[in-house]
């Protein structure tokens, strides 16, 4: 079963994709341009995303927010994903967090994971 993960505690994919106009989408969020909100399964926490992956398998694409409430983060989800599937290439991803340091950390983690498999 192919599916796409939307990980965000507040913004649903319909709201986000509606708010991002064409010019900004192409420049900042070009990885989202091919999707509609119906293409995503929305998970609001790292635990919910883990359970969805255990149920459906790895997604094809992950849309990631960093700050998921007070104690949960997109990074905690990515660490779980890497521990659970260390030998698999991570799915394609995009980061839409309002936290620029969180975006940088998640992109660096996923880039490093990919590079480690291509050695």
RADATA-V85239 format. One record per helix or strand of 3 or more residues. SS is the DSSP state (a for helix, b for strand). FROM is the first residue (numbers start at 1). LEN is the number of residues. If there is no record, write none. Layout:
BEGIN
ss->SS from->FROM len->LEN
ss->SS from->FROM len->LEN
END
This chain:
BEGIN
ss->b from->4 len->4
ss->a from->13 len->7
ss->a from->22 len->7
ss->a from->30 len->3
ss->a from->37 len->3
ss->b from->40 len->4
ss->a from->46 len->11
ss->b from->61 len->4
ss->a from->74 len->11
ss->b from->92 len->4
ss->a from->100 len->18
END
